[in-house]
């Protein structure tokens, strides 16, 4: 089966910034993304957990999107500009997909 | 009822005892947790119940000049208190301007849960209150956030390309404000007759569900204690206890000038003395993301909330009774 090389962009971000992030992705014509809840973790600010939280202030989410390698910089730049003030991280890795025309 | 009876009655009420249970469970590292979705559902229920109660009371009493004046006084107080809190924090602690402003916003805004427990305290003392205090609570949520933004606007220019309009939209329409104001309006329109069929859910179950919510608050506050040593310096912890008292001392004469009943005065003082931990923390993550959430959340939920619960509320009721007496 023929596979197509793409870039997988993974953004872990504090939950209050999620709407801004997804709006940015849509503005950048990213064809699709998936939002995953993060349950608990540890970072520079110490450990955190979503258990019992009433406010979104201490919740994190993970957003994953697959893009064409040619568009990587065009997409990561604006995302970084949005995320840099918030708690979060962006990572980019290689990914292989079957239906390459969709990304 | 004497001040000591009030304080003891408050400390031994199921609401406070469940908070203490949550606190103990978290400190003892029990695996007891309340799922996030349940905690959020409980918070929405509480705000709906409070909003409806306030709206129905206004439907009974009607619109008065005192109502408008009290709402105006609440808005001014919410906007002004962060400036005072900021000045105190910058004088007594080493918090950066952004962290001090974020903390200050919490102390200008209100805690709907402290308000709910305040209503429960009034219920035990058989004291009525002016229903429009719920509207005052809703109005007091956001001016403090705007005050904090004003405090830091010169020192920290925005770099994320977001307009003030976008930011205001996100802050003013945050879920807790919408559900509190919305339920208040629903209660106002429906009136006592409309409330009757839904009273089994929103009135009869209120105290029980408040206990469940306070158990969760105790768990979250207990977990906050573990990191308090790292996040909070002694002057900041002292601020978390002193600021509610300062706010109460400012709000008490205003409540007297407004001519509020003892119950109404107690809730007005409670609103001023409480610090937010639902609406403002999320707003601060959007508006001032550089501020350290561990500082303001731990201080608000781990220091000020337990203080208000155990000591503040009976104290505010005693002050209100003396003022009105």
Interface residues (C-beta under 8 A of the other chain):
Chain A: X14 X16 X17 X19 X20 X45 X46 X47 X49 X50 X51 X52 X53 X54 X55 X56 X57 X58 X59 X81 X82 X85 X86 X87
Chain B: X33 X34 X35 X36 X39 X40 X42 X43 X159 X160 X161 X162 X170 X216 X217 X219 X220 X223 X227 X230 X231 X277 X278 X279 X281 X282 X283 X284 X285 X286 X289 X290 X292 X293 X294 X297
